[in-house]
Amino acid sequence: STALYNIACALALTDKKDEALVYLKKSVETGFINFVHMEKDADLDSLRKEKGYLELLKNRDEYVQKFKELRLSGIATALKNQGVDADSYEWFTDEERNFIYLHNRSKEELAQIRKGLNDFAEVTWNTIFKNRPSLPLYIVLLSSADTRKMFKGGKGGFFNPATRTLFCGDIPSWRLAKTSIVQHKFTHA
């Protein structure tokens, strides 16, 4: 999607508007849903008043939802490939923060994790980082058993920037130390 977007930019810069719009639409349809960037990118200035460009912006919510569904399916497949029963996990969306959780935790446990992350996120957004995420951040909260399936050698999790996904293990020693893998991995995001 990024390569298609870059082609659209190059074509727009050379005043090939029709071709640029074709590639821009292809980029969005394959997952380039960073509309905030698109609206600010000077490379696309020649397209701002074009019907095709305006239609993409008008339909942004549909494209974001489509990509969300594709991303969730991709995460479930990745978990299944590691021997995790992804069907035992459920999704929860925090619309206010643009966080999408995949978990198999109790309501109480999820609420505790969310409160800790929400508080941490607010502090970092107010003191360290100037922007909140404009794209969804996917947060996978693995069970202890599934953590051992996904990670070897004591690794607690990782952040995949290409898919904006945090994979967060459940490691009892971290809980005893009152330290959060979720907050640590969020900092990477």
C-alpha positions in Angstrom: 0.0 0.0 0.0 2.9 2.4 0.7 4.5 1.7 -2.6 1.2 2.4 -4.4 0.8 5.6 -2.4 4.3 6.7 -3.4 3.5 6.1 -7.0 0.4 8.2 -6.7 2.5 11.0 -5.2 5.0 10.8 -8.0 2.2 10.9 -10.6 0.5 13.8 -8.9 3.8 15.7 -8.8 4.2 15.2 -12.6 0.6 16.4 -13.2 -0.7 13.0 -14.2 -3.8 13.4 -12.1 -6.0 10.6 -13.5 -3.2 8.0 -13.1 -2.4 9.4 -9.7 -6.0 9.0 -8.5 -6.0 5.4 -9.8 -2.9 4.6 -7.7 -4.1 6.5 -4.7 -7.3 4.6 -4.7 -5.4 1.3 -5.0 -3.2 2.3 -2.1 -6.2 3.0 0.1 -7.9 -0.3 -1.0 -4.8 -2.2 0.0 -4.5 -0.6 3.4 -3.0 2.9 3.2 -5.6 4.4 5.5 -3.5 7.2 7.0 -5.9 9.9 5.8 -4.3 12.5 8.2 -1.0 12.1 6.4 -2.7 12.1 3.0 -4.5 15.4 3.7 -1.3 17.1 4.7 1.0 15.6 2.1 2.1 18.4 -0.3 2.8 15.8 -3.0 -1.0 15.4 -3.4 -1.8 19.2 -3.6 -2.7 18.9 -7.3 -5.4 16.4 -6.5 -7.2 18.2 -3.6 -10.2 19.4 -5.8 -10.4 16.3 -7.9 -13.6 14.2 -7.6 -11.7 11.0 -7.0 -9.7 12.4 -4.2 -12.8 13.9 -2.5 -14.6 10.6 -2.8 -11.7 8.8 -1.1 -11.9 11.2 1.8 -15.7 11.0 1.9 -15.5 7.2 2.2 -12.6 7.1 4.6 -14.7 5.4 7.4 -15.6 2.5 5.1 -11.9 2.0 4.1 -10.8 2.2 7.8 -13.4 -0.4 8.8 -12.4 -2.7 5.9 -8.8 -2.5 6.9 -9.7 -3.1 10.5 -11.5 -6.3 9.6 -8.5 -7.4 7.4 -6.1 -6.7 10.2 -8.1 -8.6 12.8 -8.3 -11.6 10.5 -4.5 -11.3 9.9 -3.8 -11.3 13.7 -6.1 -14.3 14.3 -4.2 -16.2 11.5 -0.8 -15.3 13.0 -2.0 -16.5 16.4 -3.3 -19.8 15.0 0.0 -20.3 13.2 1.7 -20.3 16.6 -0.7 -22.8 18.0 -2.9 -20.3 19.9 -6.7 -20.9 19.9 -7.6 -17.4 18.5 -11.3 -18.3 18.6 -11.1 -18.2 22.4 -10.2 -14.5 22.2 -12.6 -11.6 21.8 -12.3 -8.1 20.4 -13.0 -4.9 22.3 -12.7 -1.4 20.7 -11.9 1.7 22.7 -13.1 4.3 20.2 -11.9 7.3 22.2 -8.3 6.2 22.1 -8.4 4.2 18.9 -7.2 1.0 20.7 -8.5 -2.4 19.5 -8.0 -5.2 22.0 -7.9 -8.9 21.4 -8.0 -10.8 24.7 -9.4 -13.7 26.6 -9.4 -11.9 30.0 -12.2 -11.4 32.5 -14.1 -8.1 32.4 -12.4 -7.1 35.6 -8.9 -8.0 34.4 -9.5 -6.1 31.1 -10.8 -3.1 32.9 -7.7 -3.0 35.1 -5.3 -3.3 32.1 -7.3 -0.7 30.2 -7.2 1.7 33.1 -3.5 1.3 33.5 -2.9 1.8 29.8 -5.3 4.7 29.6 -3.6 6.6 32.4 -0.2 5.8 31.0 -1.2 6.9 27.5 -2.6 10.2 28.8 0.6 11.0 30.7 2.8 10.2 27.7 0.5 12.2 25.3 0.6 15.2 27.6 4.3 15.1 28.5 6.3 13.3 25.9 4.5 12.9 22.6 2.6 15.6 20.8 0.2 13.5 18.7 -2.3 10.8 19.5 -2.5 7.9 17.1 -4.6 8.6 14.1 -4.7 5.0 13.0 -6.0 2.1 15.2 -3.5 0.5 17.5 -4.1 -3.3 17.9 -3.3 -4.7 21.4 -3.2 -8.4 21.8 -3.3 -9.5 25.4 -2.0 -13.1 25.5 -2.8 -15.6 28.2 0.1 -17.1 30.2 -0.1 -20.4 28.3 -0.3 -18.6 24.9 2.6 -16.3 25.9 4.8 -19.5 26.1 3.6 -20.5 22.6 4.3 -17.2 21.0 7.6 -16.2 22.7 10.7 -18.2 23.5 13.5 -17.3 25.9 11.4 -15.2 28.3 10.4 -12.6 25.8 7.4 -10.7 27.0 6.1 -9.2 23.8 6.8 -7.1 20.8 5.5 -4.2 18.7 5.1 -4.6 15.0 5.1 -1.1 13.5 4.1 -2.2 10.0 0.8 -3.5 11.3 0.5 -1.2 14.4 0.1 -4.3 16.6 1.3 -4.8 20.2 1.6 -8.5 21.2 1.7 -8.5 25.1 2.5 -11.6 27.1 1.2 -12.4 30.5 4.3 -13.1 32.6 3.6 -13.7 36.3 6.9 -12.1 37.5 6.0 -8.9 35.8 2.7 -8.8 37.6 4.4 -9.5 40.9 6.7 -6.5 40.3 3.6 -4.4 39.4 5.1 -3.7 36.0 3.1 -3.7 32.8 4.3 -5.2 29.5 1.3 -3.5 27.9 2.6 0.0 29.0 6.2 -0.9 28.0 5.1 -2.1 24.5 2.8 0.9 24.1 5.8 3.2 24.4 7.3 1.6 21.3 4.1 2.3 19.4 
